[in-house]
Amino acid sequence: MKEELLDIFDGAGNHIGVEARSDVHRLGYWHQTFHCWIYRIHAGQVELLFQKRHPQKDTCPDLLDITSAGHLLAAEQSCDGVRELQEELGLAVPFEQLREIGVISDVMTSPGIIDKELCHVFAIACDQPLHEYRLQADEVTGLFWVKLHELEQLFAGQLPHVEAQGFLTDEAGRRCKANVQVDESAFVPHETHYYEAVFRAIKSWNE
């Protein structure tokens, strides 16, 4: 399979070329991604939907992450990223229905990888039952709702854990209901300012 090519940028956000995805992560080039958070109002409270990343992912395996996200390929715009909702979750959403949070820089590192992202971040309210989502088996192994106000307290160090309600899939693709207590280490370690910006925006729309 031909490797994905990504636009790369300098620290000031200027486009400086195109590189293969593996080199982008190995050399730590800034590149663009698409993020979309799904949220709902349940029993009067805002909840965010997290995906459980596949254990074979090259970055942050088996952790809870943004509902749907992916790289923007060379020459793509943020609107092209809406395909990730269809591919990962089986959810067809017109780009125009997404609410924009903004472009947020986010840096994460792991052995052999320097992931420096310019994240085009969006959100959408959706109360679709979890059993109606069609997961991309090699990417996503579960979905979980978590209360927004509890997430804020967790990441502020004010709660030791939060409850995540949803399901997991086994190797055969069978779904099993799962309500679990998770601490901060169960979530992808996006930078603090990234989570704060997402939480603040979604909360402001529902006050």
N, C-alpha and C positions, 0 to 999 in steps of 0.2 A: 504494500500500500504506500502510495506517495505521501510523504510527510507534509503536514499543514505548514503553510507559509503565513507569517504574521507581520504586520507593520510594526516597526520599532521606533521609539521616540527617545529624545534626550530628556534630561531632568527638567527642562523648561517646557516640555510638551511639544517640541518641534519634531516633525517626522524626519527620520534620518536614514530610512531604508527598509528592507524586507529581509527576514531571516527565517530559517526553519525553526519550528516550535522547540525542538530539543536544544538548539543553540541559544534560543531566547532565554530559556530557563537556566541553562548551564552558565551563560555569560551575564545574566542579570539585566537584560534589556527591558525597558518599559514597553508594555504592550497593552492592547485594549481587550476588555472583556464585557460581556453582557450579563447583568444580574437582574433577576425578577423575584421579588418576594410576594408570596400570596398570603393574604391575611383575611380574617373574618371577625365579626362581632358575635360572640357566643355567651349567652347568659349575662349580657351587658358588659362583657370584657373583650378587649382586643386580643386576638391570638394570632401568632405567626406560624406558618407551616414550614417545617424543616424536612429536607431530604436526608436520608442516611446514605452516605457515600459507599460505593462498592469497596470491599476489602482489598481489591487488586489495583485501585487507583494509584497513580504515581505520586500524587500529592494528597496528604491528609486522608488516608484510607480509613474507612469505617467510622468516620465522624459525622456529626450532624452539621448541615450546611444550608446555605441559601436554597430556597425552594427549587429554583432552576437557574443555571448559569453555564456559560461557555465562552470560549475564545471567539473574538471577531477576527476573521481571516483577512489577509491583505486586501485592501481596497473596499472592505465592507464598512457599512455605517451601523450605528446602534440599532436602527430599525430591523436590520437583517438578523439580529440576535433573537428575535421573537421565535425563530424556529426551535430554539432550545426547549420552550414549553411544550411544543408538539413532540419533539424527539424524546425528551426525558419523561414527560408526564402524560402524553397523549391529549394535551389540552390545546385546542385551536383558539387562539385569541388574536384579534386584529391589533396591530401595534398601537393604533390610535386609542385603544381602550386602556392602555397602561398609563399610570401616573408617574411622572418623572421625579425622582429624588435628586439626581444630579450625577456628576462625575466625581468619584471619590478615589483618591490614590490609596493603595493598600499593598503592603510588602510583607511577604512571608518567606521564611527560609526553612529548608530541610536538607538532609545530606545530598549534595550534588545539585541542589536546585535553589536558585534565587528568583522568586516569583514576584515581579514588580508590576502591578496591574494598575491601569487607568480604568476603573470600573464604571461603566455606564449603568446606573442603578435605577430600577423602576419597581413599581408595586401595583398590585391589583387586588381588589376585594373579590373573593370567590368562596362560596360556602358549599361547593360541590362535595357530596359524600366521598370519603376516602376510597371506598371500594370502586368508584367509577374512574379513578385514575389508572392509566395504563403505563406501567413503569418500563423504562429502558433497562433491561435486565443486567447489562454489563456496566451500568452507571449507577443505578439507584436500587437500594435493597430495602427501603422502607420510607414511610412518611409519618411525621409526628407534629401535632399541634402543641404549642407551648404558649402560656399566657405572657403577654408583653411586659406587664408590670413586674412579673416574677423574673423575667430575663434581665430587666434593668437592675433589679436588686442583686441577682446572681453575679453579673459582671461588675457591680460596684462592691462586691465582697460582703454584701449584707445578708445573703442567703447562702447556705452551704450546698443546696441542690434545688432543682425544680422538677415538677412532674411533666413528663412528655407522654402524650396520649396518641396512639396510632397503631401502626402495624409493621411487622417485619416479614420479609419473604425468605423462604429457605432455598436450597440449591435447586429444588424442583419447581420453584416459582410459586409454591403454595404460600398463602398469606396467613399470618397468625397475629391476632390482636395482641398488642403490647402496651401496657401502661407502666412506665419505668421512671425511677428517680435518677436524674443525671446531674453531675456537677459540671463546673466550667470546662474541665478537661475533655468532656464528651463533644464539645463544639469545635469547629474549625477555628483556629486562633487568628481570625482577622484582627487588624489593629483596633485599638479601643475607639479611635475616632470614627472608624467605619461603622461599627455597631451603633455608636451614639447617634450618628447622622441618620441611619435607617430608623432607629426607634423613635427619634424625635419627629421625623417627618410623618411617619404613619400615625403616631399618637396625635399629632396636631390636626390631622384630617378627621379625627374621630372624637374630638373633645366636645 
